[in-house]
Amino acid sequence: APDPVNQPMIRHWAAAMEDRNPVYIDPAFAAASRFGGIVAPPLMLQTWTMATPKISGIAARGGAPTEMTENPLSSLDEAGFIATLATNSEFEILRYLRLGEVISGTMVIESVSDKKQTRLGPGHFITWVTTYRDEQGAVVGRQTFRILKFKPDLEALLK
């Protein structure tokens, strides 16, 4: 993660989500809770490992916020499956994160489907799992993320 779990980011997230849970934003309340201090909202898990986006050239990278030296999905792009649609994301949270923790994530491609015909055009569903760990290497959560990489059917899209 570029930064440790911190109060300003938690405060911004809680405000954006209109989540007024005091264990996220009220130090006195959180200290008296079962947590003994401020904790991060569980679904912020992915947030802590997001790289700072590089805005220059983002359109040329297909919206990717960072430059990748090796993209495991480039063979699909080369085969014409150039469009990407996020389909779903699932989290498994093992524990709350505390202020000051530094999180890391390891991503593994779990599956690539056979070619499917969709309303958007033919494509493949790709699923990857990111495992998040604390500084001691203990797993704190997992995220399963699925996208559709497809060849846009422009006629169908315009209907």
Disulfide bonds with the S-S distance in Angstrom:
none
